[in-house]
Every structure is written in C-alpha cells, then in structure tokens.
Amino acid sequence: MQLVYLIVGAVVVGLALVLQHERRQAARLVERSRELERLSSELLRANRMKNDFLANVSHELRTPLNAIVGFVDLLREGVYGELSPRQVKPVERIEVSANHLRHLVDQILDLAKMAAGRLDVHAETIDVRPFILDVASEVESLVNEKNLNLSLVMGSALPRIRTDPTHLRQILVNLLGNAIKYTDEGSIVVKTRVLLHQEALVQGLAGILIGKENDTVTWLSIQVIDSGIGISLLNQERVFEEFEQVDSGPRADSLNRGTGLGLAISRRLSRLLGGDLLLSSQPGKGSTFTLWLPASDFDSGVPSKYAPHAG
C-alpha cells in the first residue's frame, strides 16, 4: 500500500510540474504575443510617419519647383530680355533638371498617398480608342527621336469603360516611356483586347478574379509590346519594386536613369483601378506589359455589350 501511495504521490508531483511548466510556457507565449503586437504597432506607426513625411516633404517641394520651372519658361520666352547664345544652353539645362526633379517629387507624393490609402479615384466613362490615340500622340516625338516604329492594333468596337482617366493616362505614359527608353531599334506596339471572365482566367488573371461573383464580367487588356533589351525572369518582379532598376546605366547619369518608381506606381495604380499589370519578357527579345482593367458597364451593373475579339 505504501508503494501505491509513493507512486500516486510521484504522479501527482509529476503532473504538478507539467502544469507548472505549461503555465510558464503559456505566460511566455502571452508575453511574446504582446511584444509582437507592440512591435507590429510600432512598425505601422513608423511606416505611417515615413509616408506622412514623404507626402509633406514632396508637397512642400512642389511650390519652389513650380516657381523655378515658371521663371525658366519666362526666361526662354524673353520676358526679361532675349537670352544670349551662351545663356540658352544653361537655361535649357536648368529646365530639364527642374522638370526631372518635379517629376520625381510627383512620383514620391503619389507613392506616399497610395501607401497611406489617400489617393483618390475619380471615375469617368471614357472611349478607349480615342483615349489611347491621344496618349500615343504624347510620346510620338520621343519615338521619332529614336527612329522607332509605333503602331496601334485596336479593334473597331472597343467598349466605353468607367475608370480614372488621369491614373490610366499615367500608367500608359509610364509603360510607353519605358518601352521607348529600353528599345534602341525596332518597334513598339500598343494592342487592345476584350475578354470575358473565363478567358481572362486563362490569360493569367486568376489572382484578381478570385472572389468575383459575376462570371460574365468583361475585361479590357492593353498591351505595350516592345522589341527592346528584355528582362530576365529573375528580375521581372523586381522591376515593380520601388526604386528598383535593371540595366539602368551609370548612377551619375540620373536624368537618363530615371527614378525606379514608374513601374511600381503603375502596378499600384492598376490595382487601385480594379485591375492589374503583368509582365512577360525574355532577354534580347523584348517585353510585353499587359494592363488589365474591368470593362463592365458600371453605371447599370450590366456586363458590356461588346463581344470579345482578338484586337
């Protein structure tokens, strides 16, 4: 009997030790959870402060930069007297540098607003075909400077879509500017297609179509296809990261290197508009950037009447 008591006592002591250990483990887990919550809160606060700082600094820089650009325009127009031949080049250099800096400031401000969820979308109904023609005309001089061919392959019955025209223009200008920059010879093609939900799934849009209840929703794809240097598979996601550039040239040549923000902003904007921006490329064989946008008639909630076609 005494042996039984000893065994029971040992079991009780063992259970007590196990329970004590479990309580300590639970206390450690609670403490670690609280620490992780505190660190997460601090990271969110630091990130918010960074975004606010970028937004405030960018906003404050805009006013003096606009003044510089404005006075340069007045100088070039001869408001303060005709420029001498020796003054023309320095004034042009000031103008190029000031515009480059203003563009960078605008991009950082847009990025900060998107990160803070403060970038507004002002949707309007637009006709896709004339809209793309207008954007293409903006970059025509850049295309001609490099002796490239720019062609538009668009169907005759493109839908009217409801989206933010300012953001859409910014995306397309960024994509076309990138294509021109990294294409030394050959062509740049802008191609449009309209696809139904299931067809869009096949084209790689599963990530943004998951959870969409309407299987008949229509999607518009706008592709910018170039015959440039291409991008390796290893770098295809990297080019969409902020301040990342591939084959960007020497760091001292900042005007030609760009900012490394154009594609990051373009993808964020495309997702803000309810779509996405995808890339397909091979080194030496050019790149294809595909912008996907919902093309349903949002005013009535009825899918677009336009049938899919191979633009």
Secondary structure by P-SEA (a helix, b strand, c coil): caaaaaaaaaaaaaaaaaaaaaaaaaaaaaaaaaaaaaaaaaaaaaaaaaaaaaaaaaaaaaaaaaaaaaaaaaaaacccccccccaaaaaaaaaaaaaaaaaaaaaaaaaaaaaacccccbbbbbbaaaaaaaaaaaaaaaaaaabbbbbbbcccccccccccaaaaaaaaaaaaaaaaaaccccbbbbbbbbbcaaaaaaacccccccccccccbbbbbbbbcccccccccccccccccccccccccccccccccccccaaaaaaaaaaaaccbbbbbbcccbbbbbbbbbbbcccccccccccccccc
